[in-house]
Amino acid sequence: MKQIRIIDVTLRDGMHAISHQLSAHEMGKIAQKLDESGIGMIEIGHGDGIGGSSLQYGLAKSLDREYFEAVSTVLKNCKMDVLLIPGIGTIEDLKVAMEYGAHTVRVATHVTEADVSEQHIMFAKKNGLEAIGFLMMSHMASVEKVAEQAKLMENYGADTVYVTDSAGAMVPNDVKMRISAVKEAINIPVGFHAHNNLGLAVGNTIAAIEAGATVVDGSVRGLGAGAGNTQLEALVAVLNKMGYDTGIDLYKLMDIGQNVIDPIMCRPQIISNDALAIGYAGAYGSFLLHARRAAEKFGVDSRDILLELGRLKTVGGQEDLIIDVAIELSKKQKTK
């Protein structure tokens, strides 16, 4: 059978959908269930990665160290992965994850800023970690630029480079062109991370695989920023039908969704108006809850905020601009 590697992001990207309010104990319990399902790697922690718990990005219910400890003690077969966004997380934060057996770090940068990943990727490789380069908001750069930036990450020592659709703004042809270009430019595996804001997460993931991606992401119930990620149990079912060996027990994964994830969800992971606006505008997926809060506070339409953020080409780390945009929209509304 054909092989495909899947990384589960329920306990990291999924934290966005619940305002990072999963406790360390709860994360440990869910990690144990995921481990039993046959998933080979899970990414855990604050939605914005290690060091992300803050007033700007949202305070998590537990400390990074507490999450690492809770998860590391229950994993028997599965490996632990963490996300590091330079400028949010630091090498010192990564060292803490390493104390608890982190196997992999995904170093995430804006798609045109791969150069800021150099020291973090090199540190990871020097210390025996798997290092994955993660090019966020890949829809915002040309095919040639994405390939160029992927090559930089390969040169720094990355084991894999991801094309990341952080806004859920791509259509299948966008994905195929970028994956194909990156695959041609580098000599290491290519990965793909999708969001479902246009309803295309599973389809885009399949398009990525058909274009040569050999590592892809998913989350149970699609739990994640915006309209969520590729729904893992649906992806596994599709891949099974296509003749791929994922190593994952589909029934166990479905049961985790129904019995474990459904009860912790704040709301169904659907393509809401705001989530659709994110994909349509190409705005950063984790802006959704921030935009909703700003819209309520200043009496404006959250969709207008998201569309303006897309027009301004804002990226992760510019959450402070959400308030500025809401204030300006409120002023314009009052003058009408």
C-alpha positions, 0 to 999 in steps of 0.5 A: 500500500502507498504510505502517507505520514500524518501529523495530528494538530488537535492539541495545538491548532485546536487550542485556537477554537477553545481559546487555549483553555484546555488544561494540562490534565485534559490534554494528557487524557486526549493525548493518550486516546490519540496515542491508542489510535495509531497516530504517529505524531501529535503537536501540542501546546498553545495555539500560537506555539511554545511561548504563545501564552500571553495577553496578546495571543491569549492566555492558556489555562496551563503552562507549557511545561505542564502541557509537556509533562502531562502529554509525555507521561502518557505517550507509548507509541506516538511522538511529541511535536511542538510549534515554534514561531520565532518572535513568539517562542524562543530557543529557551522555550524549546529547551523546556520541551526537550526536557520532556522528550519533544521529538520534533519542532516545526519552525514557523515563519511568514512565507517570505521570512524563512531567514528568521528560522535559521538559528532555530532549525540549526539548534534543533538539528544540533540537538538531535531533533527533527526540524520541520520548516513551516511556511505560513500564509503561503497563499500570499507569495508567488509560486516562485517565492514559496519555492525559494523560501523552502530552499532556504529552510532546506539549506538551514538543515530542515528535514521537511518543509511545509506549504501552509494554508494558514488562512484557508484561502487556497483552491486545489490548483493553488495548492498543486502549483506550490507543492509541485514547485517546492518538490522540484526545488528541494530534496527533502519531503514536502508537507501541507497544512490546510484550513477549511475556511472555503470548505476545501481542507480535505480536497486541498490535502488530497491535491497536495498529496497528488502533487507530491506531498508526503506529510500532511496535517489533520485534527479530530473533528477539524478542531482548529483556527478559523473554520478548523483544519482538515478533519482527520477522521474524514481524511483517514477515511478518504485515504483508506479508500484511495489505497493509502496506509495511514496506520491509524484506526479509523473507528478509534479516531471517530470515537475520540471525536464523538466521545472526547472532542465533541464535549470540549468544543465551544461551538460546532466547527463549521464554516461560519460567516466569519470563517468564510470571510477569513478564507475569502479575504486571505486573513490569518486564521487565528484572527477569528476570535479576536475579530469577533471580540473587537466587533462586539466591543466597537459595534461593527461587523466582524466580516468587515474587520476580517476583509480589511485585515486581508486587504492590509495583508496582515499576518500572525503577530499583528493582532494589535491591528485588529483593534485599530481596524475596528476603531476606524470602521466604527468611526466611519460607521458613525459618520454615515 
